[in-house]
Every structure is written in C-alpha cells, then in structure tokens.
Amino acid sequence: MKPHDIERLSFKIIEEETGSHPFSEEQWPIVRRMIHTSADFDYLKTVRFHPEAITAGRAAIRSGKTIVTDTNMARVGLRKRDLAYFGVETVCLMADPRVAEIAIDTGTTRARAAVDAALAIIEDGIYVVGNAPTALLRLVERVKAKAARPALIVGLPVGFVNAVESKDALMELDCPYISNVGRKGGSNIAASVVNALAIMTRNQYYP
C-alpha cells in the first residue's frame, strides 16, 4: 500500500471505532490526526479548543507567520511542503548559543529562555510546545504581561512534572489555544495539530 492509502485506511478505522464524537467539523480533522499519530483514543476525551483557535491558526498559516517550536523534534515533524506554500518559516531556538548563555546566566532552563528569545518573531504566529512545561508556563506569563502576542498556542507538553499544571494555566488564558487535559502529549502530537491545520488551510478541505 502507498502511504496515502495507509493514511486513508487508518482514518477510516479511527472513524469507525470512534463513532459519534463531540467535535465540530473543523475540530475533528485535528483530533483525528492526533489519534492517528499516537493510536491513543483518550484524546477524544481530553482535547480542548479555544473557540477562536482554528480560525486564528489557519489565518496565521495563510498569512505566512512564523511557527516556533520548543523542540527540534516538533519542528522536524511539521509538514514543510504545506507550510512553505504560504511562506511559513519554522524555528526552534533550543540549540541557539544565545539561549544557552541566557539559561546559564539566569539559572533557568533553555526552554524557558527560548521563549523570551522568540518574543520578537512570534507576533501573530504559532508557538508549539510538545515537550517542555517550563516553556509553556513562561509563555503563559509573557502573554499575561502582554509581552507575547501569538495568534495560537499549541500547548501539549508531556510528562509528570508541571505538564498538567502548565496546560491548566494555558486554558485559563483568553488567547487562542489547542491543548489537552492530563499528562499525555508530546512533540509528535503537537506537530500533528499544526499539520492538520496546514492541510486544512492549503486544501480548504474538511474531511
């Protein structure tokens, strides 16, 4: 089978096993791709959308705004061809020497320092967090202080320390977000959300 045929069959199986669900026509392709990426149907119960999330995310992509990720794994997982169609640049600052220096000088994590370093390029763009709760917590702080104005935050850090708390803090913001309740997530899941948005935006298609 060709990759496209495998994906189509996988989606069919997911829809058959899911049956009815509470997601809108726009939300479902995103949740379905999260399940496809993870084979985890728990996302049916845990994914949360800000009411303006999809509109804001698609507008950012359509306008060629920058996407910043908290890990290179998430960045590598993005569908560059679909994003390049709109001139979207993808950036991860975790390996930037300046970020490492700031983290050492301030005694903080590189993930947290990378958020501050990205403030100048994330205006009206998308910030994707799939690994580091400290990055998401810092981003929430910066949004509250009106120092960061992303169009959309994809907040799906995975783990046992502050993953849940960081996502709870995100979902209290009046800022477009796509997140989930609980410990699950990851760079691959976060990338899948952006990929679904990119496909929807390029194809103007809602499966």
ABEGO torsion letter per residue (X at the ends): XBAAAAAAAAAAAAAAAAEBBABBAAAAAAAAAAAAAAGBAAAAAABBBBAAAAAAAAAAAAAGBBBBBABAAAAAABBAAAAAAAGBBBBBAAABAAAAAAAAAAGBBAAAAAAAAAAAAABGBBBBBAABAAAAAAAAAAAAAGABBBABBBBABBEABGAAAAAAAAAABBBBBBBBBEABEEAAAAAAAAAAAAAAAAAGBBX
